[in-house]
Amino acid sequence: MGKIDLGTTKYVIHARIETNGVVEKPDVVGAIFGQTEGLLGNDLDLRELQKTGRIGRIEVEIETRGGRSRGTVKVPSSLDKIETAILAAALETIDRVGPCEAKLVVDSIEDVRVSKRRQVIERAKEILTTMVEEITPDSVEITEEVKEAIRLREIQEYGPDRLPAGPNIDDSDAIIVVEGRADVLLLLKYGIKNAIAVEGTSVPKTIIDLSRKKTVTAFVDGDRGGELILRELLQVAEVDFVARAPDGKEVEDLTKKEIFKALRNKVPAEQVMDYLSIKKKEEPKPFGGKKTRSRKPSREVEKQAEKNGKLETFRKFFTDLSGTLKAYLLDQDSNIIKEVAVRDLAMALKNSKDVVSVVIFDGVITQRLVEIAAEKEVEYLVGAKVGNLTKKPANIRLLTANDLGIS
């Protein structure tokens, strides 16, 4: 069997298969694709996942004895653990391979990253036992030099404005906006890889655009300069939280403990705006004078939703749906228009002739579902969790079980 490429693989599903007749590798692979097709909807269709590289090449080892075939199946996955587990469960629904009755049982799901870490630890032990005598009193300095080199390699120039940033800006749902390159390097030193610097008092368009897609924490110096940058950020960007260095200190001079304490003690941006008497700058209207709805609902809108009992209603419906793999389509008065299986949700929403205001379902919020909901002018999309989204439409509010207070 060829070696599985683990470059982007997070998990490997390990399974056993047994048939009551003679089959070969292509028969097993064909059965896996054929019998899972349409079972989990388009978002988890094996053929589509393999085309996009989220599922690797399915590896099969099979041998035949006494007219029966037995073997193993390995499926590499770069999906998250929940989606991988769903896929593993789908494999166990396979009951035939060609004309033969079959049984497929999943033995385990291997976390490739854990395996790699284990290899690193074992190799590190070997290196320590064989090379420890070569370590000199200057090793601490060498270690720091290597760490510094790693940090310098990890820092990147992000966006059209070429801003200093950590390597995880695109992959993180949340980012930390700091003042300068030195701040980004310090945060990298302590393992924080989603920081980006404004590099000046004028907030770049790159930061403004990111703030519309990400949860933003502004982390500024505890001096007059930090306040000036903060005021500008709060007026032109969509900042969610504010963290500040202790009075008189700059972020780049903080200790690890001070950094994490400041980030732990961050406060909502609205609270800081009220304290500093800051108002948002008016955004120019688009051509034609039509108003656009902001990506984030205002605090007043969220309070009104609470007042009207909407979130409590969402919580009740989501609790009812938990574990059912079903979905509710609701109207503006939170009445159930339709109940559908999650695998049929995207198509049901797309074809709905009713005005759907809210979609609540027991599953993962995907990019395709978000786009369909936006086209249908859905106000709220409520699911168990949010998947990897590349774009969040401005006119829709995404809520998860955590947002509803359900663990």
C-alpha positions in Angstrom: 0.0 0.0 0.0 1.3 3.5 -0.9 2.2 5.8 1.9 -0.5 8.3 2.9 0.5 11.9 2.3 0.1 13.5 5.8 1.0 17.0 4.6 -2.4 18.5 5.2 -4.0 15.5 6.9 -5.4 16.0 10.4 -7.0 12.6 11.0 -6.9 9.1 9.5 -10.0 6.9 9.8 -8.9 3.2 10.3 -11.6 0.6 9.5 -11.9 -3.2 8.9 -14.0 -4.7 6.1 -15.2 -8.3 5.6 -17.3 -9.7 2.7 -18.9 -13.1 2.1 -17.3 -13.4 -1.4 -14.3 -12.5 -3.4 -13.7 -8.8 -4.0 -10.8 -6.6 -4.9 -9.6 -3.1 -4.0 -11.5 -1.2 -6.7 -14.7 -2.9 -5.7 -14.3 -1.7 -2.1 -13.4 1.9 -3.1 -16.4 1.9 -5.5 -18.7 0.7 -2.8 -17.5 3.5 -0.4 -18.2 6.2 -2.9 -21.4 4.7 -4.3 -23.1 3.9 -1.0 -22.3 7.1 0.8 -23.3 9.4 -2.2 -26.1 11.7 -1.1 -26.1 10.3 2.4 -24.6 13.4 4.1 -25.6 16.1 1.6 -23.3 18.0 -0.8 -21.0 19.5 2.0 -19.9 16.0 3.1 -20.1 14.2 -0.2 -16.9 12.1 -0.6 -16.4 12.8 -4.2 -16.6 16.6 -3.7 -14.4 16.4 -0.6 -11.7 14.5 -2.5 -11.9 17.0 -5.4 -11.2 19.8 -3.0 -8.4 17.9 -1.2 -10.3 17.7 2.1 -10.3 13.9 1.8 -7.1 12.1 0.7 -6.7 9.0 -1.4 -8.6 6.1 0.2 -6.2 3.2 0.9 -7.5 -0.4 0.8 -5.6 -3.6 1.7 -7.6 -6.8 0.9 -6.8 -10.5 1.0 -9.0 -13.5 0.1 -9.1 -16.9 1.9 -11.7 -19.6 1.6 -14.0 -17.6 -0.6 -14.2 -14.7 1.8 -12.3 -11.3 1.6 -11.0 -9.4 4.6 -9.0 -6.2 4.7 -8.4 -2.7 6.0 -9.5 0.7 4.9 -7.7 4.0 5.6 -9.3 7.4 4.9 -7.1 10.5 5.4 -9.1 13.6 6.4 -8.4 17.3 6.7 -11.9 18.0 8.0 -12.5 18.9 11.7 -13.0 16.1 14.2 -16.8 16.4 14.2 -17.1 16.1 10.4 -14.5 13.3 10.4 -16.5 11.4 13.0 -19.7 11.8 10.9 -17.8 10.6 7.8 -16.5 7.6 9.8 -20.1 6.7 10.9 -21.3 7.0 7.3 -18.7 4.4 6.3 -20.3 1.8 8.6 -23.5 2.0 6.6 -21.8 0.1 3.7 -23.4 -3.3 3.6 -22.5 -4.6 0.1 -19.4 -4.7 -2.1 -20.4 -5.6 -5.6 -22.7 -8.7 -5.3 -21.3 -9.7 -1.9 -22.7 -8.9 1.5 -20.2 -6.8 3.5 -19.6 -5.4 6.9 -17.3 -2.4 7.6 -16.3 -1.4 11.1 -14.4 1.7 12.1 -11.7 0.8 14.7 -10.3 4.2 15.4 -9.7 7.8 14.2 -6.0 8.6 14.5 -5.0 12.2 15.2 -2.0 12.6 12.9 -0.8 15.6 14.8 -0.6 13.6 18.1 1.4 10.9 16.3 3.8 13.5 14.9 4.2 15.0 18.4 5.0 11.6 19.8 7.7 11.1 17.2 9.1 14.5 18.0 9.2 13.7 21.7 10.9 10.3 21.1 13.4 11.8 18.8 14.1 14.6 21.3 14.8 12.0 24.0 17.3 10.3 21.7 19.0 13.6 20.9 19.2 14.5 24.6 20.7 11.1 25.6 23.3 11.1 22.8 24.2 14.8 22.5 23.8 16.2 26.0 27.6 16.2 26.6 28.0 18.6 23.7 25.8 21.3 25.4 27.8 24.2 26.6 26.9 27.1 29.1 26.2 29.2 26.0 23.2 27.0 25.0 20.7 29.4 26.5 22.0 32.1 24.2 21.8 29.8 21.2 18.3 28.7 22.1 17.2 32.3 22.3 18.9 33.1 19.0 17.1 30.2 17.3 13.7 31.2 18.8 14.3 34.8 17.6 15.1 33.4 14.1 11.8 31.4 14.2 9.8 34.4 15.2 11.4 36.5 12.4 10.6 33.8 9.9 7.0 33.5 11.1 6.3 37.2 10.8 4.8 38.2 7.4 3.7 41.2 5.4 -0.1 41.0 5.2 -2.5 42.5 2.7 -2.0 45.3 0.2 -0.7 47.5 3.0 2.0 44.9 3.7 1.4 45.1 7.5 3.5 43.1 10.0 1.5 40.1 11.1 1.6 36.7 12.6 1.0 33.6 10.3 -2.5 32.8 11.5 -4.4 35.9 10.4 -6.4 34.1 7.7 -7.0 30.9 9.7 -8.2 32.6 12.9 -11.8 33.8 13.5 -10.3 36.4 15.9 -7.4 38.8 15.5 -5.4 41.1 17.8 -4.6 44.6 16.4 -1.5 46.1 17.9 0.5 49.3 17.1 3.8 48.1 15.6 6.1 45.3 14.3 7.8 44.9 17.7 4.5 44.2 19.3 3.7 41.4 16.8 7.2 39.9 17.4 6.6 39.9 21.2 3.3 38.2 20.9 4.8 35.6 18.6 7.4 35.0 21.3 4.6 33.9 23.6 2.8 31.8 21.0 0.2 34.4 19.9 0.2 34.1 16.1 -2.9 36.1 15.1 -1.7 39.7 15.8 -1.4 42.4 13.1 0.1 45.9 13.4 -1.4 49.2 12.2 2.1 50.7 11.8 1.0 54.3 12.4 -1.8 56.5 13.7 -3.8 56.2 10.4 -5.7 52.9 10.3 -5.0 51.0 7.0 -7.8 49.7 4.8 -6.5 46.2 5.4 -7.4 46.5 9.1 -10.8 48.0 8.3 -11.6 45.1 5.9 -10.4 42.4 8.3 -12.5 43.9 11.1 -15.7 43.3 9.1 -14.9 39.5 8.9 -13.1 38.8 12.2 -13.6 39.3 15.9 -11.2 42.1 16.7 -9.4 42.9 19.9 -7.5 46.2 19.9 -4.4 45.8 22.2 -2.7 49.3 22.6 0.0 51.0 24.7 -0.9 52.4 28.1 0.1 56.0 27.0 -1.3 59.0 25.1 -0.1 57.5 21.8 -2.1 54.3 22.5 -5.2 56.3 23.2 -4.9 58.2 20.0 -4.6 55.0 17.9 -7.5 53.4 19.9 -9.7 56.4 19.2 -9.0 56.1 15.5 -9.6 52.4 15.5 -12.9 52.6 17.3 -14.2 55.2 14.8 -13.3 53.6 11.5 -13.1 49.8 12.2 -15.4 47.3 13.7 -13.6 46.6 17.0 -15.2 44.1 19.4 -12.9 44.3 22.5 -10.2 46.6 23.9 -7.1 45.6 25.9 -4.5 48.0 27.1 -1.0 47.8 28.6 -0.7 49.0 32.2 -0.5 52.9 32.5 2.8 54.3 31.1 3.9 50.9 29.6 4.1 49.9 25.9 3.0 46.5 24.7 6.5 45.6 23.4 7.9 46.0 26.9 5.4 43.7 28.7 6.2 40.4 30.3 4.3 37.2 29.4 2.2 37.5 32.5 1.3 41.1 31.8 0.3 40.3 28.2 -2.0 37.5 29.1 -3.5 39.4 32.0 -4.2 42.4 29.8 -5.9 40.2 27.1 -7.9 38.4 29.8 -9.1 41.7 31.2 -10.3 43.1 27.8 -13.5 45.0 27.8 -16.3 45.4 25.1 -15.5 48.1 22.6 -18.9 49.8 23.2 -18.0 50.3 26.9 -14.8 52.1 25.9 -16.5 54.2 23.2 -19.1 55.4 25.8 -16.2 56.2 28.3 -14.2 58.1 25.7 -17.4 59.7 24.1 -16.5 58.3 20.7 -19.0 58.1 17.8 -18.6 56.1 14.7 -17.5 58.0 11.6 -20.3 58.1 8.9 -19.6 55.7 6.1 -20.4 57.0 2.6 -23.6 55.7 1.1 -23.2 53.3 -1.9 -24.1 54.5 -5.4 -27.8 55.1 -5.7 -28.2 56.2 -2.1 -29.3 52.8 -0.8 -28.4 52.0 2.8 -26.5 48.9 3.6 -26.9 46.8 6.7 -23.7 46.4 8.8 -22.2 42.9 9.3 -22.6 43.1 13.0 -26.0 44.0 14.5 -25.9 47.0 16.8 -26.0 46.6 20.5 -29.6 48.0 20.4 -30.7 45.3 17.9 -29.2 42.6 20.1 -30.9 44.0 23.2 -34.2 44.2 21.3 -33.8 40.5 20.3 -33.3 39.6 24.0 -36.3 41.7 25.0 -38.5 40.1 22.5 -37.5 36.7 23.7 -36.0 35.7 20.4 -32.8 34.2 21.8 -34.8 32.3 24.4 -37.0 30.9 21.6 -33.9 30.0 19.6 -32.4 28.2 22.7 -35.6 26.2 23.1 -35.8 25.2 19.5 -32.1 24.3 19.4 -32.5 22.1 22.5 -35.4 20.3 20.9 -33.3 19.6 17.8 -30.2 18.5 19.6 -29.2 15.0 18.5 -31.9 14.8 15.8 -29.9 16.0 12.7 -33.0 18.0 11.8 -33.7 21.7 11.1 -36.5 24.2 11.6 -37.3 27.1 9.2 -39.0 29.9 11.1 -40.9 33.0 10.0 -40.5 36.5 11.5 -42.8 35.6 14.4 -40.7 32.5 15.2 -43.4 30.1 14.0 -42.1 26.9 12.5 -42.7 27.0 8.7 -41.1 23.6 8.0 -39.1 20.8 9.5 -36.4 19.1 7.4 -33.5 16.7 7.7 -30.1 18.6 7.9 -28.9 16.8 4.8 -31.8 18.3 2.9 -31.6 21.8 4.5 -29.7 23.6 1.8 -32.0 22.5 -1.0 -35.2 23.0 1.1 -34.1 26.6 2.0 -33.1 27.3 -1.6 -36.5 26.1 -2.9 -38.6 27.6 -0.1 -41.4 29.9 -1.4 -42.1 31.2 2.2 -40.3 34.2 3.7 -37.8 32.5 6.1 -36.5 34.7 8.8 -34.6 32.1 11.0 -33.0 28.8 10.3 -32.1 26.6 13.4 -30.5 23.2 12.8 -28.5 20.4 14.5 -25.4 20.7 12.4 -22.4 22.8 11.2 -22.8 26.2 9.5 -21.1 25.8 6.2 -20.1 28.4 3.5 -22.7 27.0 1.1 -25.5 27.2 3.6 -24.5 30.8 4.6 -24.6 31.9 0.9 -28.0 30.3 0.3 -29.4 31.9 3.5 -28.0 35.3 2.5 -29.7 35.0 -0.9 -33.0 34.2 0.8 -32.5 37.2 3.2 -32.5 35.0 6.3 -31.8 37.1 9.4 -30.5 34.4 11.8 -28.7 31.2 11.0 -28.3 29.1 14.2 -26.2 25.9 14.3 -24.1 23.7 16.5 -20.9 25.4 15.3 -19.4 27.5 12.5 -17.3 25.7 9.9 -14.4 27.2 7.9 -16.0 30.2 6.2 -14.1 32.3 3.6 -16.8 34.9 3.4 -19.5 36.1 5.8 -22.3 38.1 4.1 -23.2 41.4 5.7 -26.9 40.8 6.2 -27.0 37.7 8.3 -26.3 36.9 12.0 -24.6 33.6 12.8 -25.3 32.0 16.2 -23.9 28.8 17.7 -24.7 26.7 20.7 -22.2 28.6 22.7 -23.8 31.9 21.8 -27.1 30.5 23.2 -25.4 29.4 26.4 -25.6 25.7 25.5 -22.4 23.7 26.1 
